[in-house]
Amino acid sequence: MPFVPVSELNNYIGKDLGHSDWLTIDQARIDQFAECTGDHQFIHVDPEKARLTPFGTTIAHGFLSLSLIPKLSENLAVLPQGMKMGVNYGLDSLRFIQPVPVDSRVRLAMTLLEVTEKNPGQWLLKNRCTLEIEGQAKPAFVAETLALCFV
């Protein structure tokens, strides 16, 4: 993650922060997420039944795709220099555009949208996060994420 002086954070607003590496979403990852969350809907975990749906295969849970943001953004996010910790502050918006079929490769694109000093030493960063699916024109999702950084 690039760390920049707090005084320079605004210089990154509106800038494309780049793309993560590609990550393959295999059935084992989908099954592990189903086990963790208790969401065993057949479209995610039963390849035979899923083959009969319009998707033709199993698909990743939407929340599995969303949960990849911390990992995929680790080398993209611009953060304040001297940051002691950061916490997830939520989402301003989220739209799941299309499902991620099993064995697809995905990557994250990020753009810094806003920087707000919430309290002395607390900076709220809003980013647009777009999860792209290799070979697809439309992304899996577009989210406006919020991170509260403590300096």
Long-range contacts (C-beta under 8 A, 24 or more apart in sequence): 1-74, 1-75, 1-76, 1-77, 1-78, 1-79, 2-77, 2-78, 2-79, 3-79, 3-80, 3-81, 3-82, 3-83, 4-78, 4-79, 4-80, 4-81, 5-80, 5-81, 6-80, 6-81, 6-82, 6-123, 6-151, 9-78, 9-80, 9-112, 9-115, 9-123, 9-125, 10-115, 12-78, 12-112, 12-115, 13-112, 13-113, 13-114, 13-115, 14-111, 14-112, 14-113, 15-111, 15-112, 16-109, 16-110, 16-111, 17-76, 17-77, 17-78, 17-109, 17-110, 17-111, 17-112, 17-127, 18-75, 18-76, 18-109, 18-110, 19-76, 19-107, 19-108, 19-109, 19-132, 20-72, 20-73, 20-75, 20-76, 20-107, 20-108, 21-72, 21-107, 22-105, 22-106, 22-107, 22-134, 23-68, 23-71, 23-72, 23-105, 23-106, 23-107, 24-103, 24-104, 24-105, 25-60, 25-64, 25-65, 25-100, 25-102, 25-103, 25-104, 25-105, 25-106, 26-102, 26-103, 27-58, 27-102, 27-103, 29-60, 29-64, 30-58, 30-59, 30-60, 30-61, 30-64, 30-102, 33-60, 33-61, 33-63, 33-64, 33-67, 34-61, 37-61, 37-63, 39-63, 47-102, 55-99, 55-101, 56-101, 57-101, 57-102, 58-101, 58-102, 59-99, 59-100, 59-101, 59-102, 60-99, 60-100, 60-101, 60-102, 60-104, 60-140, 62-96, 62-99, 62-140, 62-141, 65-96, 65-100, 65-106, 65-131, 65-140, 65-141, 66-94, 66-131, 66-141, 66-143, 68-106, 68-108, 68-131, 69-108, 69-129, 69-143, 69-145, 72-106, 72-107, 72-108, 72-131, 73-108, 73-110, 73-127, 73-129, 76-108, 76-110, 77-110, 77-125, 77-127, 77-147, 78-112, 78-125, 79-125, 79-149, 80-123, 80-149, 80-151, 81-151, 82-151, 83-149, 83-150, 83-151, 84-150, 84-151, 85-149, 85-150, 86-147, 86-148, 86-149, 86-150, 87-147, 87-148, 87-150, 88-145, 88-146, 88-147, 89-124, 89-146, 89-147, 89-148, 90-145, 90-146, 91-143, 91-144, 91-145, 91-146, 92-126, 92-144, 92-145, 92-146, 93-142, 93-143, 93-144, 94-141, 94-142, 94-143, 94-144, 95-141, 95-142, 95-143, 96-140, 96-141, 97-138, 97-139, 97-140, 97-141, 97-142, 98-133, 98-136, 98-138, 98-139, 98-140, 99-140, 100-131, 100-133, 100-140, 104-133, 104-134, 105-133, 105-134, 106-131, 106-132, 106-133, 106-134, 106-140, 107-131, 107-132, 107-134, 108-132, 113-144, 118-148, 121-150, 121-151, 122-148, 122-149, 122-150, 122-151, 123-148, 123-149, 123-151, 124-148, 124-149, 125-149
